[in-house]
Amino acid sequence: MSDLNKKKILISTGGTGGHVFPALSLGKFLSNNDFLVTITTDKRGYKFLNNFKQIEIKIINSSPISFSGPIKFFLVLIKMFLAFFHSIFFLIKLKPKIIFGMGGYASFPVCLAAWLLKIPFVIYESNLVLGKANKYLLPLSKKILVSYSQLKGIKNKYTKKAVEIGSIINDEIFKFRKNYEFKNKNNIKILVLGGSQAAKSFGEKLPQIFEECKKFNIKLKIYQQCLPNQNFILEKKYKSLGIEFELFNFSKDLLKYFSQVHFVITRSGSSITAELVNCRIPFIAIPFPFAAENHQFKNAQYFEKKGFGFLLEEKDIDTKLFPLIKMIYKDMNLLSIMSEKQKQHTDKDVYKKINDQILEIIK
């Protein structure tokens, strides 16, 4: 089908990897299904997308609301208004049939402009608690597509707008297969993941925990995401301890690490936890304690109740992480049980469900 006959859709996303990569995965799917896709993001998000040529990428900078002082609040409002008017002019020029808001402050001015121009839009909530931007956009949206029916924060009068679709993740995840061997106590392979904030924190705290493991004669191999300025320090530390390791600063191909490890230590953002569950990889979730609406804790709490992962709060890393790793070492069957429970969950139909919802709105 030529571009002239394709239906135009705009995906508006924020600047973190947890927002950008699901938006890109959705964009690729829609591009292959008769849609002409444009993605809007901020400068942070653009750095993840600027080498991707198949989809048009547009920068519309916005800002989270801050009440830290009257001057900063005033500057934030100015930036939001500029983003709003920028969005209006861009949408008038683009003329999309529908807009898909991925949540977060960066999608707010775009969706608000769409409402003003009477362009239908849907919003997506991947967490288990409704985000602030989506809370304000929900009354104006056609629908809210949610990863989990247990989502908290939707008022009763808007519950009919909610449609459970599952988690938007890279479709390569659904093809992933691994033959698990959890019985080998001689070598526990751990993957440590996190964005910039988690990489810094984990890089500072976890080596001490792994040192305790070494003293207990737990043989480890660590695959760790860290900041570039942590490479030398961590390399020196692990070499001095005689711990096998591989460091990396950023990877678009986490599947190669998933295929090599027994479990993962990670933050509990919605995208990474969904990927791990769909790949049947056990994990220890350490929520970012300052996440908006404490959503990472609620994500991790949900997965722990399901038996899909362990929950450990950051304040307890020093006292509880080593005993947890030791418990796993003594009974590797815990990981086997967790992986089996994860098989109860799949998001493989997420793209079909999204396509059906979009077509229902624009038919």
C-alpha positions in Angstrom: 0.0 0.0 0.0 1.4 3.5 -0.9 1.9 6.1 1.8 -0.9 8.2 0.3 -3.4 5.4 1.1 -2.1 4.6 4.6 -3.9 5.9 7.7 -1.8 8.4 9.7 -1.3 7.7 13.3 0.8 9.7 15.8 2.4 8.0 18.9 3.4 10.4 21.6 6.0 9.2 24.1 8.3 10.4 26.8 12.1 10.4 27.0 12.9 7.3 29.1 13.8 4.0 27.6 10.7 2.5 29.4 8.5 4.8 27.3 10.5 5.0 24.1 11.2 1.4 23.3 7.5 0.3 23.7 6.5 3.3 21.5 9.1 2.2 18.9 7.9 -1.4 19.0 4.3 -0.3 18.6 5.4 2.0 15.7 7.1 -0.8 13.9 4.0 -3.0 14.2 1.6 -0.3 13.0 4.0 0.6 10.1 3.7 -3.0 8.9 -0.1 -2.9 9.1 -1.2 -0.1 6.8 -0.5 2.9 9.1 1.8 5.8 8.4 3.4 6.4 11.8 5.0 9.5 13.4 6.4 9.5 16.9 6.8 12.6 19.0 9.2 12.6 21.9 11.4 15.1 23.8 15.1 15.6 23.5 15.9 12.7 25.9 13.8 10.3 23.9 15.3 11.5 20.6 18.7 10.2 21.5 17.2 6.6 21.4 15.4 7.2 18.1 17.6 9.4 16.0 19.2 6.5 14.1 15.9 4.9 13.3 14.9 5.9 9.8 11.7 3.9 9.1 9.5 6.2 11.2 9.3 10.0 11.3 10.5 11.3 14.6 9.4 14.8 15.9 10.8 16.5 19.0 8.2 18.3 21.1 9.7 19.3 24.4 7.6 19.4 27.5 8.3 19.4 31.2 6.9 17.7 34.4 5.0 19.9 36.7 7.1 21.1 39.6 6.0 22.9 42.7 9.5 23.3 44.1 9.3 27.1 43.9 7.2 29.9 42.2 9.9 30.8 39.6 10.4 27.2 38.6 6.7 26.5 38.5 6.2 29.6 36.2 9.0 28.4 33.9 7.5 25.0 33.7 4.1 26.5 32.8 5.7 28.5 30.0 7.4 25.4 28.6 4.1 23.4 28.8 2.2 26.2 26.9 4.9 26.3 24.3 4.7 22.6 23.9 0.9 22.8 23.6 0.9 25.4 20.8 3.8 23.6 19.1 1.6 20.5 19.2 -1.4 22.3 17.7 0.5 23.6 14.7 2.1 20.2 14.2 -1.2 18.3 14.3 -2.8 20.7 11.9 0.0 20.1 9.4 0.2 16.3 10.0 -3.6 15.6 10.1 -3.4 12.2 11.9 -6.5 10.0 12.1 -5.8 9.1 15.7 -3.2 9.7 18.4 -1.8 7.1 20.8 -0.5 8.6 24.0 2.0 6.4 25.8 1.6 8.2 29.2 3.9 10.6 31.0 4.2 14.4 30.8 5.6 14.4 27.3 2.3 13.0 25.9 0.1 15.5 27.8 0.4 18.6 25.5 0.1 16.5 22.3 -3.1 14.8 23.5 -4.6 18.0 24.9 -4.0 19.6 21.5 -5.6 16.6 19.8 -8.7 17.1 22.0 -8.9 20.8 21.1 -8.7 19.9 17.4 -11.2 17.1 17.8 -8.7 14.4 16.8 -9.5 11.2 18.7 -6.9 9.9 21.0 -6.3 6.9 23.2 -4.0 6.7 26.2 -2.0 3.8 27.5 -1.2 2.9 31.1 1.5 0.3 31.6 1.7 0.5 35.4 -0.6 -0.7 38.1 -1.4 2.8 39.3 -2.8 5.6 37.0 -0.2 8.2 36.2 -0.8 11.9 36.6 -0.9 12.8 32.9 -3.3 10.0 32.1 -5.5 10.9 35.1 -6.0 14.4 33.6 -6.3 13.1 30.0 -8.7 10.2 30.8 -11.9 12.3 30.7 -11.0 13.6 27.2 -9.8 10.4 25.7 -11.7 7.8 23.7 -10.3 4.9 25.6 -7.5 4.0 28.0 -5.7 0.8 27.1 -4.2 -0.8 30.2 -1.6 -3.5 30.8 -3.4 -4.9 33.8 -7.1 -5.0 34.8 -6.0 -4.4 38.4 -5.0 -0.8 37.6 -5.8 1.5 40.5 -6.9 5.2 40.1 -9.6 5.2 37.5 -12.9 6.8 38.7 -16.0 4.6 38.4 -17.5 6.8 35.7 -14.6 6.2 33.4 -14.2 2.4 34.0 -16.0 1.7 30.7 -13.2 3.4 28.8 -10.6 0.9 30.1 -9.6 -2.0 27.9 -7.0 -4.5 29.1 -4.6 -5.3 26.3 -1.4 -6.5 28.1 2.1 -4.9 27.9 3.6 -3.4 24.8 7.0 -5.0 24.5 9.4 -5.9 21.7 7.8 -8.7 19.6 11.1 -10.5 19.6 10.4 -11.2 23.3 7.6 -13.6 22.3 10.0 -15.6 20.2 12.5 -16.0 23.0 13.1 -19.5 24.3 15.6 -20.7 26.9 16.3 -24.1 28.3 16.5 -23.4 32.0 19.1 -25.2 34.1 18.5 -24.1 37.7 20.3 -27.0 39.4 23.9 -25.9 38.9 25.0 -24.6 42.3 28.6 -24.2 41.2 27.9 -21.0 39.3 25.1 -18.6 39.7 24.8 -16.1 36.8 23.1 -12.8 37.7 22.2 -10.0 35.3 22.0 -6.5 37.0 19.8 -4.0 35.1 18.7 -0.4 35.4 18.6 3.0 33.8 21.0 5.8 34.8 19.7 6.1 38.3 19.6 2.4 39.0 23.0 1.8 37.4 24.6 4.4 39.7 22.9 3.0 42.8 23.4 -0.7 42.0 27.0 0.0 40.9 27.7 1.5 44.4 25.8 -1.1 46.5 25.8 -4.5 44.9 29.6 -5.2 44.7 29.6 -5.3 48.5 26.7 -7.9 48.4 28.6 -10.0 45.9 31.6 -9.8 48.1 29.6 -11.4 50.9 28.5 -14.1 48.4 32.2 -14.8 47.6 33.0 -15.2 51.3 30.2 -17.7 51.5 31.8 -19.6 48.6 28.9 -18.8 46.2 30.5 -18.8 42.8 29.1 -16.0 40.7 29.2 -14.6 37.2 27.9 -11.0 37.0 26.6 -9.3 33.9 26.1 -5.7 35.0 24.7 -2.6 33.3 26.6 0.4 34.7 27.4 4.0 33.9 30.6 4.7 31.8 32.3 6.3 34.7 31.8 3.2 36.8 33.5 0.8 34.4 37.0 1.2 35.9 35.9 1.0 39.6 33.7 -2.1 39.1 36.3 -3.9 36.9 38.9 -3.3 39.6 36.5 -4.5 42.3 35.4 -7.7 40.6 38.9 -8.6 39.6 40.2 -8.2 43.1 37.4 -10.5 44.4 38.0 -13.1 41.7 34.4 -12.8 40.4 33.7 -13.4 36.8 32.0 -10.4 35.2 30.9 -8.6 32.1 30.1 -4.9 32.2 28.0 -2.9 29.7 26.7 0.6 29.6 23.7 0.2 27.3 22.3 -2.6 25.2 19.3 -2.7 22.8 19.7 -6.5 22.8 19.1 -7.7 26.3 17.9 -11.1 25.0 21.5 -12.2 24.6 21.9 -11.7 28.4 18.6 -13.2 29.2 19.7 -16.4 27.6 22.8 -16.7 29.8 21.6 -16.0 33.4 19.7 -17.7 36.2 18.0 -14.5 37.4 18.0 -10.7 37.2 18.3 -7.9 39.7 16.4 -4.9 38.3 14.2 -1.9 39.0 10.5 -2.6 38.5 9.5 -0.4 35.6 6.6 -1.8 33.7 8.5 -2.6 30.5 11.5 -4.5 31.9 9.3 -6.6 34.3 6.9 -7.4 31.5 9.9 -8.5 29.3 11.3 -10.7 32.1 7.9 -12.4 32.8 7.3 -13.1 29.1 10.8 -14.6 28.8 10.3 -16.6 32.0 13.3 -15.1 33.7 13.0 -15.0 37.6 14.0 -11.6 39.1 14.6 -9.6 42.2 12.8 -6.3 41.8 14.2 -3.3 43.7 11.8 -0.5 43.0 13.0 3.1 42.5 11.9 4.6 45.8 11.2 8.1 44.3 9.0 6.9 41.3 5.9 8.9 40.7 2.9 7.6 42.7 5.2 4.9 44.0 4.3 2.9 40.9 7.4 0.8 40.8 6.8 -0.6 44.3 3.2 -1.4 43.3 4.4 -3.1 40.1 6.9 -5.2 42.1 4.3 -6.0 44.8 1.9 -7.3 42.1 4.5 -9.6 40.6 5.6 -10.9 44.0 2.0 -11.8 44.8 1.8 -13.7 41.5 5.0 -15.5 42.3 6.7 -14.1 39.3 9.5 -12.3 41.2 11.0 -11.3 44.6 10.4 -7.8 46.0 13.2 -6.0 47.9 13.1 -2.4 48.9 16.2 -0.3 48.3 16.6 0.6 52.0 16.9 -3.2 52.6 19.7 -3.9 50.1 22.4 -4.0 52.7 20.6 -6.3 55.1 18.3 -8.5 53.0 19.8 -9.0 49.5 22.6 -11.3 50.5 20.3 -13.6 52.6 17.9 -13.7 49.6 20.7 -14.7 47.2 22.0 -17.3 49.7 18.4 -18.7 50.0 18.3 -19.1 46.2 21.7 -20.7 46.2 20.6 -23.3 48.8 17.4 -24.0 46.9 17.7 -23.3 43.1 14.2 -25.0 42.8 12.8 -21.6 43.8 13.8 -20.3 40.4 12.2 -23.2 38.6 8.9 -22.7 40.5 9.0 -19.0 39.7 9.7 -19.6 36.0 6.8 -22.1 35.8 4.4 -19.6 37.4 5.5 -17.0 34.8 4.2 -19.3 32.1 0.7 -18.4 33.3 1.1 -15.0 31.8 1.6 -13.9 28.2 1.2 -10.6 26.3 1.6 -12.1 22.9 -1.8 -10.8 21.7 -1.1 -7.2 22.7 -0.6 -5.8 19.2 -3.7 -7.5 17.7 -5.8 -6.0 20.6 -4.3 -2.6 20.0 -5.0 -2.8 16.2 -8.6 -3.9 16.9 -9.2 -0.9 19.3 -7.7 1.6 16.9 -9.7 0.4 13.9 -12.9 0.5 16.0 -12.3 4.2 16.7 -11.4 5.3 13.2 -13.7 3.1 11.2 
